[in-house]
Amino acid sequence: MSFIIILFIGIALILLGILYDKLDNKAQKRCSDSSKATICGYRESLSTDDNGKSYMTYAPVYEYTYNGELHTVTTNSSSSNKPYPVGMQLEIFVNPLDPEEIYFPAAKERGILKNVFILGGVLFIIYSFTKL
């Protein structure tokens, strides 16, 4: 029975990795116009883990001009540290149909997260076969 559960978890992790990659590719296709964005600050959020410990997360706030209009956007991606200095300029891609949607190709977590899901799934599947 544990073989099936572990195998199922492995398959689910691989599927999550593939789904994440597909959604990321769709966002990349929608956001086709290049622009330069400046990190103008960070949105700080206080979070609490399962043990009740509080910690701060930081989401970069991007400012950029598209079609002559100034936009300020905070993405849903945050981390426990501030990965870029305020004032740093980065290349982004903007959705021409929705200029508030941006794609940030230099985000390191994009490839890492997909690979973690897929590698974790493969390891679970390999481990499940040791339980036969």
N, C-alpha and C positions, 0 to 999 in steps of 0.2 A: 504493500500500500504506500509506503514512504517513497518508493521508486516513482510512482505515478505523480505524487505531489511535487517532488523535487523536479521531475521532468516537466511538469506543467509550469512551474515557476520559471524554469530555464527558457521554455518556449515563450512565455509571456514577456520576459525581459528582452528577448531578441525582437519580438514584435513591437515592444515599446521603443526600442532603439531605431527600428526601421520607420515607425510612425513619426518619431521625432525628426528624423532625417527628411522624410517626405514633407512635413509641415514647414520645416526650415527652408527647403527648396522652393516651396510655393511662395513663401514670404520673399525669398530672394528674387523670384521671377516678377512678383508684383512691384517690387521696389527697384525700378530700373534706371532712375535718373540720379546721377552722382552729384554730391554736394559736400562741402566742408562744414563740419560741425565743431563747435567749441564746447568743452566741458565747462559749464558756468556754475556748477555747484553739485550738491548731492542731496537727495531726499533721504532723510534719516528715519528709520522705523525701529521701534523697540519691539523685540520679539521675545518669546519665552519658550524654552524647550520643555520636554516632557517631565523633567525633574524640577521645574519651576525656576530654573536659572534664566535670568534676563540677559540679553545681548543686543547690540545695535547692528542693524544692517544698513548698507548704503547703496542707493540706486543713482547712477549718474543722471544729471539733468543736461540735455543737449540743447544748444541754441544754434540755429542755422537759418539761412535765407533761401527761400525757394520761390521762384517766379516773383521776385521783388517783395515777398512778404516774410517777415520775421516769425519763426516758429520756435517755441520752447517745449520740449518733449522729455518726459521721464519714461523710460522703458520699465518693463516688469522685471528685468534682470537686476538682482542686487547681490551683494557679497558682504562678508564680515569686515572687509577693509575697503579703502578707497583706492582702486587700482590705477587711476590716472590723476595727475595733478590738475587742479582747476586752472583753466586757461589753455590746456592742451587742445590742439586741433586734430581731428580725425576725419577720415573719409567715411561717409555714410551714403546709403542709397535711399531715395525717397520714392514712395508710391505716387505717381503723377495724378491718380484719381483720388487719393486721400493723403495730402502732404503731411499729415500728422503721423502716418505710419512710416517708420524708418527701418532699414535693415543695416545692421552694424557688422560688416564682415570680419573685423578684427577680433570679435569677441572670442576669447580662447575657449570658453566653456561650451561653445556649440559643438565642436568636434569631440571634445573630451567626454561630454555627457552621453552622446550617441555611442561612443566606443565603450564606455563603462557599462551601459545597458547590454550591448551585444556581447562583450567579453564576459560579463557576469552571467548572461544566459547560457553561453557556451560552457562555462565552468559548472554551472548547475546541471546541465545535461550530462556532461562527462561524469560528474559526481553521482548522478542518479544511476548510471550504469554500474557503478561500483557497489551499489546497494542491491543488485540482483541476486 
